[in-house]
Amino acid sequence: MWWKNEFRRVDPFWWWSGLALAAALVWVWYTATPAAKLYQGRPPAPMEGFPAPELQLVTLEGQPVRLSDLRGTPVILNFWTSWCPPCRLEMPALERVSRAYQGRVHIIGVNVTALDDLAKARAFLQELGITFPIWLDETGAAMETYQVNALPTTFFIDAQGTICEVVVGGPMAEALLRTRVQRLEAGCSPFSP
């Protein structure tokens, strides 16, 4: 047969290289874990339609907290600092919405303590009578994980942990926040501008 002669003419280096490459491809295919298995469809990312990345921070009182512990209830995650004018302007609206929807939605203020003065942040919160939970991003890791490049930045996360909308900048009006909460309660549907 003609192919036997052709096969014998192949340099053994190329024959063994091809065999090694084929074995490596089989090994990669066999040991790979599908992304769908790891992330149940989509990897965590700070973008609309993706699961919200996990956060492990501390409260103003020093208690450790995790975002995943809030799963089952919609979350509004607001990154802010005390020196940011739009942050200061939208904080009262966040407080009113927090009180109006208490138990139905979690409003979490993430103070980017790495860029703020904690004493000034505490004084600001006390001055306004803010009662919703404040988490501290002391190292800036949460800001980096969520790719926050401007303050305030607010993430609207549904009860399943999917980011429904990201609002960069502010201040947001109370009416806008109430509309977003109502849509979060109905499920993660696309928000219109």
Steps between C-alpha positions, in 0.01 A plus 500: 500500500624841406418668834725260693798624303397863553456441873850353528650803326370742770780618726453337844533844664183624325318175563571514875429874515162448339422217739601713801287791376200271452547357850522852648179607324319190628626574854385864488158398368464222760601709804331829408207608717232671294441865592130427531579254779724748681278806473156356422507661158679833534813595694466768769568843353404855594277537192132485423372146455787336690513363855620761749855426617530402866589769752644436844524825694438631852224722635553831677486297822779267378279197433594287195234487228460325164284602207397138438332495844237738358401263217124457481428873530578774245802717584594857410877530542613863505872589497562844653734729695425791734690752285306419181227767437263276298541226764399746771199619298357153431550359851170643638307341210667165570401533867135575419480207258672275755233586759213467252610155379649368824502120498425486127834629368844543651663835440871477577729800496858399427723776630823493302698555820825458307422841342315657792549612858303263722438763768354738241290220352359414844423867569325533164287189565408622847413847369253352250369230734585218260370168633563258212811279526837651411781266399862613493732441206817572697747377238320596180466131404121520462534810285747312282288182486197701390711714264372823656662791319266780609306582813226439572448171317192295576432134419142369491513127578197270488412235760695234307818710510494619138598859425203660326638849456804713578462875547824696487478849643220676673321624685207264444155632581274319745243435224765324289605286797140403575444399137813288505399330826160412354664349192751309715212351698336390175822328384803600300355649185677753282463854631423774257696824531 
